[in-house]
């Protein structure tokens, strides 16, 4: 991968504790306490779902940091207490509590934060801007990268894209799923969640589909937008190379590690 033409693409899965992965992904007999270490040796990132449901201790973040190799990055889901509410403008306390809960213990392994919204949450420009205004650009000198995952069709409008660009927050591109695909780039990084893995495919996706996703990731990393993904605000100009985070989520979950490793191999 030429650093002069594109930035790094990190590829991973959601979490690392999943019993059906023991055998297909984790070697037989591998102690559960070593599963993160093993997953991090095969992948380049993991999206942590547990932070969506409850708080973690600083010691847990430090342990994750120490069990993974240099260059590995965690994406964290923001807490549902911040996003699953009628008035988003009132989420300030939940946002602050999460950002000061110890996640900075990850240090350089802290990747983007995914603020995920329920499929019933509709776009309200005023309230959503109030939420984006609550997301600090840094905490204790550590630059934060925020991303929003929206699941209602009302967000697929240029006004939402413009709002995300105003605050430098990435819109997560959900693909191969029932959720709206918004491929517009609104931040200095790109966050992809692809959800179409199938049990019928040993690697979750066909070889041709994996080739397409690898090429899309390269295009994003080089500063472009793939022409076969729907950009709501219209074609974007070529930009500077950018970092890309791509996660295989949902679908046939047992196949996701194989699909992620196949993409890493393609991306070199």
For each residue, the residues with C-beta under 8 A, 3 or more apart:
1: 6 8 9 221 267 268
2: 5 6
3: 6 7
4:
5: 2 222 241
6: 1 2 3 9 218 221 222 223 241
7: 3 221 241 242 243 244
8: 1 221 243 244
9: 1 6 217 218 220 221 243 244 246 267
10: 44 45 73 111 243 244 245 246
11: 43 44 45 217 246 247 248 260 263 264 267
12: 43 44 45 46 47 75 245 246 247 248 260
13: 16 39 43 46 47 247 248 249 256 257 260
14: 46 47 49 247 248 249 250 253 256
15: 18 46 47 48 49 50
16: 13 35 36 39 46
17: 32 35
18: 15 21 253 254
19: 22
20: 23 24 253 254
21: 18 24 25 26 35 254 257
22: 19 25 26 28 30
23: 20 26 28
24: 20 21 254 257 258
25: 21 22 39 42 257 258
26: 21 22 23 30 35 38 39
27: 30 38
28: 22 23
29:
30: 22 26 27 34 35 38
31: 34 35
32: 17 35
33:
34: 30 31 37 38
35: 16 17 21 26 30 31 32 38 39
36: 16 39 40 46 64 67 68
37: 34 40 41 67 68
38: 26 27 30 34 35 41 42
39: 13 16 25 26 35 36 42 43 46 257
40: 36 37 43 46 67 68 69 72
41: 37 38 69
42: 25 38 39 257 261 264
43: 11 12 13 39 40 46 72 257 260 261 264
44: 10 11 12 71 72 73 264
45: 10 11 12 72 73 74 75 111 245 247
46: 12 13 14 15 16 36 39 40 43 74 75
47: 12 13 14 15 74 75 76 77 114 193 247 249
48: 15 51 64 74 75 76 77
49: 14 15 52 53 77
50: 15 53 54 56 77
51: 48 54 55 56 76 77 78 79 98 103
52: 49 77 78 79 80 116
53: 49 50 79 80
54: 50 51 79
55: 51 79 97 98 101
56: 50 51 60 61 101 102 103
57: 60 61 102
58: 61 62 101 102 105
59: 62 63 102 105
60: 56 57 63 64 102
61: 56 57 58 64 65 102 103 104 105 106
62: 58 59 65 66 102 105 106
63: 59 60 66 67
64: 36 48 60 61 67 68 74 106 109
65: 61 62 68 105 106 107 109
66: 62 63
67: 36 37 40 63 64
68: 36 37 40 64 65 72 74 109
69: 40 41 72
70:
71: 44
72: 40 43 44 45 68 69 109
73: 10 44 45 109 110 111 245
74: 45 46 47 48 64 68 106 109 110 111
75: 12 45 46 47 48 111 112 113 114 191 245 247
76: 47 48 51 103 110 111 112 113 114
77: 47 48 49 50 51 52 113 114 115 116
78: 51 52 82 83 95 98 113 114 115 116
79: 51 52 53 54 55 82 83 94 97 98
80: 52 53 83 84 116
81: 84 85 91 94
82: 78 79 85 91 94 95 98 115
83: 78 79 80 88 91 115 116 117 118 121
84: 80 81 117 118
85: 81 82 88 90 91
86:
87: 90 127
88: 83 85 91 127 128 130 131
89: 92 127 130 131 134
90: 85 87
91: 81 82 83 85 88 94 95 131 134
92: 89 95 96 134
93: 96 97
94: 79 81 82 91 97 98
95: 78 82 91 92 98 99 134 135
96: 92 93 99 100
97: 55 79 93 94 100 101
98: 51 55 78 79 82 94 95 101 103
99: 95 96 103 136 139 144
100: 96 97 139
101: 55 56 58 97 98
102: 56 57 58 59 60 61 62 105
103: 51 56 61 76 98 99 106 110
104: 61 107 110 139 140 142
105: 58 59 61 62 65 102
106: 61 62 64 65 74 103 109 110
107: 65 104 110 142
108:
109: 64 65 68 72 73 74 106
110: 73 74 76 103 104 106 107 142 144
111: 10 45 73 74 75 76 145 245
112: 75 76 145 146 147 170 189 191 245
113: 75 76 77 78 144 145 146 147
114: 47 75 76 77 78 147 148 149 172 191
115: 77 78 82 83 131 135 146 147 148 149
116: 52 77 78 80 83 148 149
117: 83 84 121 148 149 150 151 152
118: 83 84 121 151
119: 151 152 179
120: 152
121: 83 117 118 150 151 152
122: 152 154
123: 128 150 152 154 155 157 159 160
124: 127 128
125: 128 129 159 160 163
126: 129 130
127: 87 88 89 124 130 131
128: 88 123 124 125 131 132 160 163
129: 125 126 132 133 163 166 167
130: 88 89 126 127 133 134
131: 88 89 91 115 127 128 134 135
132: 128 129 135 146 148 163 164 166 167 169
133: 129 130 167
134: 89 91 92 95 130 131
135: 95 115 131 132 144 146 167 169
136: 99 139 144
137: 143 144 168
138: 141 142 143 144
139: 99 100 104 136 142 144
140: 104
141: 138
142: 104 107 110 138 139
143: 137 138
144: 99 110 113 135 136 137 138 139
145: 111 112 113 170 187 188 189
146: 112 113 115 132 135 167 168 169 170 187
147: 112 113 114 115 169 170 171 172 187 191
148: 114 115 116 117 132 164 169 170 171 172
149: 114 115 116 117 172 174 193
150: 117 121 123 155 160 171 172 180 182
151: 117 118 119 121 174 179 180
152: 117 119 120 121 122 123 155 180
153: 156 180
154: 122 123 157
155: 123 150 152 160 180 182
156: 153 160 180 182 232
157: 123 154 160 161 232
158: 161 162 232 233 234
159: 123 125 162 163
160: 123 125 128 150 155 156 157 163 164 171 182 232
161: 157 158 164 165 171 182 184 186 232 233
162: 158 159 165 166 233
163: 125 128 129 132 159 160 166 167
164: 132 148 160 161 167 169 170 171 184 186 187
165: 161 162 168 186 187
166: 129 132 162 163
167: 129 132 133 135 146 163 164
168: 137 146 165 186 187 188
169: 132 135 146 147 148 164 186 187
170: 112 145 146 147 148 164 185 186 187 189 190 191
171: 147 148 150 160 161 164 182 184 186
172: 114 147 148 149 150 191 192 193
173: 181 182 183 190 191 192 193 229
174: 149 151 177 179 180 181 182 193 194 195
175: 181 192 193 194 195 196 229
176: 194 195 196 251
177: 174 193 194 195 196 250
178:
179: 119 151 174 195
180: 150 151 152 153 155 156 174
181: 173 174 175 229 230
182: 150 155 156 160 161 171 173 174 230 231 232
183: 173 225 226 229 230 231 232
184: 161 164 171 225 231 232 233 236
185: 170 190 220 225 236 239 242
186: 161 164 165 168 169 170 171
187: 145 146 147 164 165 168 169 170 190
188: 145 168 240 242 243
189: 112 145 170 242 243 244 245
190: 170 173 185 187 220 221 242 243 244 245
191: 75 112 114 147 170 172 173 245
192: 172 173 175 216 217 220 244 245 246 247
193: 47 149 172 173 174 175 177 247 249
194: 174 175 176 177 197 213 246 247 248 249 251
195: 174 175 176 177 179 248 249 250 251
196: 175 176 177 204 205 209 251
197: 194 201 204 205 248 250 251 252 253 255 256 259
198: 201 204 205 251 252 255
199: 252 254 255
200:
201: 197 198 204 205 206 255
202: 255 258
203: 207 210 255 258 259 262
204: 196 197 198 201 248 251 252 255 256 258 259 262
205: 196 197 198 201 209 210 213 259 262
206: 201 209 210
207: 203 210 211
208: 211 212
209: 196 205 206 212 213
210: 203 205 206 207 213 214 259 262 263 266
211: 207 208 214 215 266
212: 208 209 215 216 228
213: 194 205 209 210 216 217 246 263
214: 210 211 217 218 263 266 267
215: 211 212 218 219 226
216: 192 212 213 219 220 226 228 229
217: 9 11 192 213 214 220 221 244 246 263 267
218: 6 9 214 215 221 222 267
219: 215 216 222 224 225 226
220: 9 185 190 192 216 217 223 224 225 226 242 244
221: 1 6 7 8 9 190 217 218 241 242 243 244
222: 5 6 218 219 241
223: 6 220 238 239 240 241 242
224: 219 220 236 238 239
225: 183 184 185 219 220 229 231 235 236
226: 183 215 216 219 220 229
227:
228: 212 216
229: 173 175 181 183 216 225 226
230: 181 182 183
231: 182 183 184 225 234 235 236
232: 156 157 158 160 161 182 183 184
233: 158 161 162 184 236
234: 158 231
235: 225 231
236: 184 185 224 225 231 233 239
237:
238: 223 224
239: 185 223 224 236 242
240: 188 223
241: 5 6 7 221 222 223
242: 7 185 188 189 190 220 221 223 239
243: 7 8 9 10 188 189 190 221
244: 7 8 9 10 189 190 192 217 220 221
245: 10 12 45 73 75 111 112 189 190 191 192
246: 9 10 11 12 192 194 213 217 263
247: 11 12 13 14 45 47 75 192 193 194 260
248: 11 12 13 14 194 195 197 204 251 256 257 259 260 263
249: 13 14 47 193 194 195 256
250: 14 177 195 197 253
251: 176 194 195 196 197 198 204 248 255 256
252: 197 198 199 204 255 256
253: 14 18 20 197 250 256
254: 18 20 21 24 199
255: 197 198 199 201 202 203 204 251 252 258 259
256: 13 14 197 204 248 249 251 252 253 259 260
257: 13 21 24 25 39 42 43 248 260 261
258: 24 25 202 203 204 255 261 262
259: 197 203 204 205 210 248 255 256 262 263
260: 11 12 13 43 247 248 256 257 263 264
261: 42 43 257 258 264 265
262: 203 204 205 210 258 259 265 266
263: 11 210 213 214 217 246 248 259 260 266 267
264: 11 42 43 44 260 261 267
265: 261 262 268
266: 210 211 214 262 263
267: 1 9 11 214 217 218 263 264
268: 1 265
